Amino acid sequence: MTKILEQINGIVWGAPALVGILGIGVYLSLRTGFVQLRFFPAALKRFAGRLHSRGADTGTVSPFQALCTALAATVGTGNIAGVAGAIAIGGPGAIFWMWVCAFFGMATKYAEAALAVRYRVKDAHGEFVGGPMYMIRLGMGKKWSLLAGCYSFFGVVAAFGVGNATQVNAVVSAVNQAMVAFGGRETAAGNLAMGGLLAALIAVMLLGGMSRIGRFAERLVPAASVCYLLLGVGVLAARASAIGNAFSAIFTGALSPKAVTGGAVGSAFVCLRTGVSRGVFTNEAGMGTASIAHAAAHVSHPAEQGMMGIIEVFLDTIVICTMTALVILVSGVPIAYGEDVGATLTSQAFSSVYGDWVSVFLAAALCCFAIATVLGWGLYGARCAQYLFGADVWKKFVLLQALMVILGALLKTGTVWLLSEMVNGLMAIPNLIALAALSPELIRLTKEYQTNLAPQGADGGIYENFNQCQSLRTFPYAKVPSAGDQGAEGRKANLPPEHRAAGSAHAKGLF
């Protein structure tokens, strides 16, 4: 069974899939006039200005809280262990291709976040819900409902594996390693206790809904990320003379990995494939998952939250992953090229400057990132389950997630992980189809934001064209009402029927 799943995984996450994910990023970059460059200054300014904002209405969270919730699911073990593995397998040049993947991934995340807000609806509990399944059903039409259902099914399965069991197992392993370093030992009772505590924490957070998850994420993710980055800055300061050589190895190794790795990595294609695949794993651009979190943001135009998608990829890959890579490359620790060394290499790099005690901090950082990932994916899985089975399935899903947390602390189920990774990759297919099909609407929203809403500096309220069932791709741009000075109610009253809101999500789901 394991070998069969490994073969399927090789196909799902093979070259065609990676080319498809990277290709849609290139396509959207060209269609939007490289929105990741044009909107980046405004995105940074908006990000800085919304650090302490709150969701103004019931069922909404602030743009920053939505961003942190999305980052909670992406900033995880891949930023610590995944980057180390990318360098070891593909050489330092793999980091260059991670940057390339991130650059085009910014356009993909912009599209995912903007379209998620555009096609979001309110559920039976008054919360905004959205994501690829709603983009497909409301934007592409009911005849594509099966594709939306497939995405939701894949999302539920992946939430139990990639977004839960694997992360919890990483937490337990990290804590046990720290205990062993101080003379302790791993026990089944200790693992069960950790699993129980984590299950209780995750359940309490998820039962509080999107608002509670957003408030928790905006405290946990920035704090853990800043502490990790400050520790990395300390390493770079201590090894400042080696920073230039590190960048040289990255750029040289991108095209000639053999020259940097001493022949251990002899193929430039291996370097490229490793960098792109690890880049996709770490920022999840093209998977569509983060759009589920972005859909709940209180913004006055979909493009505003799209800019938070740009910042999400920038922080995850360009900032945090690059810090990990530079720490490893300037540390001087030997790298076993050709092997997936994981977090051990990162720990050794930090220890070369701070000493062995830093392994405790890295274990704590890994725990924080992994817990955040479980929370983020818990939200994604719950939203997918709600789409399939109705709004009332939330509590049942949370209980199953808590049970899986406990099992993840006790078991090492490689087969379950392979299965969840496979369906995680399958999620990209419906999402990429939706992004390509709805790209005309994305272009319209982008142009509308630039010409109408951007000069107005709108700072709240609900943009009335968000959550309608009918796509605007067939309507002339002139039919879309301007924001003007008539106020929200006046604009809403003047909207033609095809531009009116869709109303609530189906309370009973597809089934």
N, C-alpha and C positions, 0 to 999 in steps of 0.2 A: 504493500500500500504506500509506504513511504517513498519508494523508488518511483512509483507512478506519479505521485504528487510532485516529486522533484522534477520529473520530465515535463509535466504540465506547467509547473512554475517557470521552467526554463523558456517555455514558449510564451507564456503570459508576460513575463518580464524580459523577453528577448529583444533583439534589435528592432523588429517591427514596432513593438510597443513604445520603446524609447524614442524611436524616430517619430512616431505619431505624436507623442507628448511634446517633444521638442519642436516638431513641425508645426503644431497648432500655436505654439508660442511665437514662432517666426511669422506665421500667417497673421495672427492678431496684432503683432507689432507693426507689420506693414500696413494692415487695414486701419489701424488707429493712428498712423503717423508716429510710431514709437512713443506711445503715451507714457511709457515708463521713464522717458527722458523729459518730455514736455511737462508732465504733471509732477515730476519728482520734487522740485522746490516747493510747490504748493502743498504737496503731500506731507513733506517734512514740517512745514509751518502749521498745517492743520493738526498733525500728530502732536506737536509740542503744545498747541493751544488747547487740545482736548484731554490732556493728561488727567485732569481732575473733574471732567464733566460727568454728568449722570444722565441716565435715561429719564426723559421728561414725562413720558406717558406710561400707563400700565401696559405691560407686554413688550416694552422696549428696554434696551440697555444703551449706554453711551457708545459712541463709535470706538472709544478707547477700550471699553470693557469687551466689546465684540472682537476687537483686534487681539486682546490678551487671551480671550477664550480660544480664538483660532490658533494663536501662538502656543497655547497650552498643549494643543494636540500635535504641533509640528516640532517645537523645541523639546527634544527628548534625547533618548540615548544615542540617536544618530548623530547629534552634534558633538558628542564626546567619543563614542566608540566608532560610529560610522565614518567619521573623518579620518581617524587613525587607520581604519581598515582600507580606506580609499588610497591613502598614501602608500601603505604597505603593498597593496595588490597592484595598483596602477602607477606608482611612483609619485613624486611631488607634482608632476604635471597634471595629475588627475584633479588637483585643486583648481587649475585654470579652467578645465572643462566644467567643473562645478559652478564657477563664476559665470561661464557662458550660459549654462542651463538656468542659473538664477536670473540673469539679465532678461532672457526671453520669458522665464517663468513669471516675472513681474507683470508682464502684459496679460498672461493667462490668469493670474490671480486678480488683476484689475477687472477682467471680464467676468470672472466667477462671482466676485463680490457685488459688482454693479448689477448684473443680471439677477442675482439672488434677491436683491432688494426690489428690483423692478417687478418680479413675478411672485413676491411673497403674499401670503394671505394671513388672516387671523384664525386661530383655532377655536375650539369650543370654550377654552379657558381665557380667551382674550389675548393670547400671546402671538406675536408675529412669528410665523414659521416660513421657511423657504429652503431652497437648495436645488440641486440638479433635478430632483424628481418633479418639483413644481415648475422649474424652467421648461422641462420637457412637456409636461401635461398642459400647462397654460400657454406656453409660448409656441409650441409646435403642434398642439392640437390633441384631441382625445384619441386619435388613431395611433398616437405614439405612447399611450398609457402603459403598454406592456414594457416598453423600454424604461419608463419611469419606475415601474414595479421591480424590474430586474435590478436597477441601481439601488433601490431601497433594500431589497433582499440581500444583495452583496454587502451593503452597509451594516446591516444587523449582524451578519456573520463575522465580518471583519472587526466590529466593535468588541466582540467577545474574545477575539484572538490577538490580532496586532495591537488593538487599542486597549487591551486589558491583561490577559494572561501573560503575554511576553513582557509587558512593562512591570507587572507585579513581581514576576520572577526575577527581573533585573534588580528591583528594589531589595528583595530578600537576599539575593546573591551579594549585592554591594554591602549590605549591613553585616552579613556573615563574614565577609572578607575583612571588614574593619574589626569585628570581634576577634577573629583569629589573630590579627596583627597585635592585639593587646592580650593575647593569651587565652581567649575564650574558645568556644567550639560551637559548631552548628548542631542544632537538635530539632527534631520534628515538632516538639512542643513549642519551641521558640518560633519556628516558622508558622505554626498554626496561630500563635498569639499575634504575630505581625500581620498575618492575613486577616484575622478578626478585626484588629484595629483599623487596618486600611479599608476593609469592607464597610465598617461603620462610618468612617469618614466619607467615603465615596457615596454611600447611600444618603447620608444627611445632605451633602452638597447637591446631589442630583434631584432629590425630592423637593428641594427648594426652587427648582425650575431654572430657567435661563438667567433670571435676575441674580439669584444667589450664586450661580456658577460664575457669572460675570464679575461680581464683587470679589469673589475668592480669587479668580484668575488675575485680576488687576493688581492684587497684592502679592501673590505668590510668584508669578512669572517675572515681573520686573525685578523683584528683590533677588531671586535666585540668579537671574541673568547678569545683573550688575555685579554681584559678588563674584561670579565666575569670571567675568570680564576683568575686574580689578585684579584678581589673582593672575590672570594672563598678562596684564600690563606689567605686573611685577617681574614676571619671567622675561618679557621683552626688554625691560629696563636693565635687568642684570646681564642680558646677552645682546645688548644693542649692536655690538659690532658684527653680529652674525645675521642681522635682519636683511641686509642687502644680498647676502649669499642665499638666503631662504627664498627671496623673490626671484633671484636668478635661477635657482633650481626649479621653481614652479614654471616659469616661462620657457626655459630650455627644455625641461622634461615634457612639456606638452606636445612637442613635435619630435623630440629625440629622447625618449625615456631611457634608452640604453646608455646614453652618455652620463646620466645622473645616477642610475641605479647600478652601474657597473655590469650591465648586461643581464641583470636579474629580471628586468622587465624589458623585453626586446621589441615589443610591438607597440607602435603609436596607437593602433586601434584598441588594444587592451586598455591603454591609458584613457582614451576618449570614452570608451564604453563604461569603464569604472567611474569616471568623473560624472558622466551624465546620469548613470543609474543611481549613484549615491546622492547626486543633487536632487533627483526626483524623489528619492526616499525621504530626504531631510526636509524639503520645503513643500512637498505634496502638491505642487502646481500641476494642474491637469487632472487631479483626482476628484476635485469638486467638493471635498469634505469641508474645507474651511468656509465655503459659501453658506453652509448651514448656520454657522455662528454669525457671520456677517449679516445675514438676513434680518436679524433681530435689532439691528442698530437704529437708533433714533436720528435720522438724517433728513435733510430737506431735498435731497436729490440722490439717485442711485450712484452717480459718478463720485460723490463725496466718499461713500464707503468703498468704492472701487480704489480710490487712492490709498485707503488703509490696507488694501490687498497688496499694493506695491510696497508699502512699508513693511508688511509682514515678511515677504520674501527677502527684502533687504536686511532686516534684523536677523532673521534666521540663518541665512546662508552667507551673505556678504560680511556680516559683523561677527556672529558667534562662531560659525564654522571656520572662518578665516582665522580667528583668534586661536582656535584649537590647532589648526594647521601650522601657524607660525610658531606656537609654543613647541610643537614637536620638532620642527625643522631647526630652530635655533638652539634647542637644548643640548644637542650633541649626542643624544642617546642613540645606540645602534638600532637600525631598522631592519627587521627581517623581511626583506622584499620578497613578494610572492606568497606571503601568508597573511590571512585575515587576523591580525593580532588583537583587534578590538580595544577596549578601554585600558588594557594593561600598558600599552605604549603611551597613551596619554598620561596615565598615572606616573609612569617612569619619567616622562618629560618634566612634569611639575615637580616631582621629587628631586630631580637633579639640582634644583634651585632652593626649594623650601625644606627638603628632607622628607622622611617617611611619614611624618604627621599629616602631610597634605592629603594622604590617601583617605583620611577620615572626612576631610572637607569634600573631596571629590565624591565620596560615597553619599554624603548628604546632598550635594548638588544633583547627583544622579537620581536620588530618591525624590527630590522636589520636582525635577523634570518629568520623571516617570509618573508620579501622582498626577501632575498637571495633564499629562497625556491621557491617562485613564479618564479624567474628568471630561476633557475635550471630546474624546471618542465616545464617552458615555452619552454626552449630549447628541452626538451625531447618530449613534445607534438608536437612541430613543426617538429622535425625529423620524428616522427611517421606519421604525416600528409603528409610530403614529400614522405615517402615511399609509402603511399597509393595513393596519388593524384598528385605526381610530384613536382619538385623543385619550381615551380612558386606559390605554395600554401602558401609559408612562410608568405607573407604580409597579406593575408586574415586571416590566423590563428592568427597572432599577433593582428589584429583588434578585433577578437573574444575574445582573451585573455584579451585585455583592457576592453572590454564590461563586461566580467565576473568579472573583478576587481571591477568595479563600482557596479555591482549587489551584489557582496560579501560584500561590505561595507554597503549596505542598507538592505539586506535580511538575514534572518536566516532560511535557507532552509535545514532542517534536512534530508528530503528525498533525496535531491541532494547529500548531504554528504554521506549518506548510500550507494547510488548507486555508487558514485565514489570510496568509500572504497572497495566495492565489486569487481569492475573491476580492482582496484589496486591489490587486492589479486589474481585475475585471471591471471594477467600478469606473476605471478611466474611460472605458469604451463608450458607455452612454453619455458621460459628461463631455467628452471630446466631440461627439456627434452634435450635442446640444449647442456647444460653443460655436461650432462652425455654422450650424443652421441659423442661430440667432445673432450672428455677427452683424447683419444689417441693422438690427435693433440696437446693438451695442454702439455702432457708429452714430446712430441717430441720437442716443442718449448723450454720447460724448460731445457731439456738436451742439446739442441743446444746452448742455451745462455751460459750455464755453460762451455761447452767444446770448443766453437768456439769464441763467441763474448765477453764473460766476460774478458778474458785476454787481449783483444785488446783495451779495454777502449773506444769503439766507442762513439763519442760525437755528432752525428748529422747525417743528410742525411736521405735517405729513404731506409728502408730495403726492398729489391725487392720482397721478398716472402710474404709481408703483405697481399696484396689485390687481391688475385687470386680467381677465381671461383671454381677451383677444389681442393678438400681437399687433403692434403698430407698423409692422414692416410694409403693409399694403397701403398705409395712409400717407398722403403727402405731408411733408414737414409743416406746411403752412396751417394745417388743421390743428396742430398742437397748440393749446392756449399758452400765451406768455404768462410769466409769473406776475408781471405788472405791479400795480399798486392797489389792487382791488381786495386783497385779503384772501385768506384761505377759503372762507365760506363763499365768497363771491366767485372765486375761480371754480370751486366745486359745482356751484349752481350752473355755470356757463359751459361745463364740459358736455360735449356731445355724448350720446349713449355708448358709443364704442370705446370711449375713454373713461368710463366710470369703473369704480372699484368692483372687484369680483365678489367680495363678501368673505364669509368664513370658509375655512377648510372643511372638507366633508367629515362630519363627526364620526362616521363609522368606518372610514378608510376604504381601501379597495375591497376588503373582504368583510 
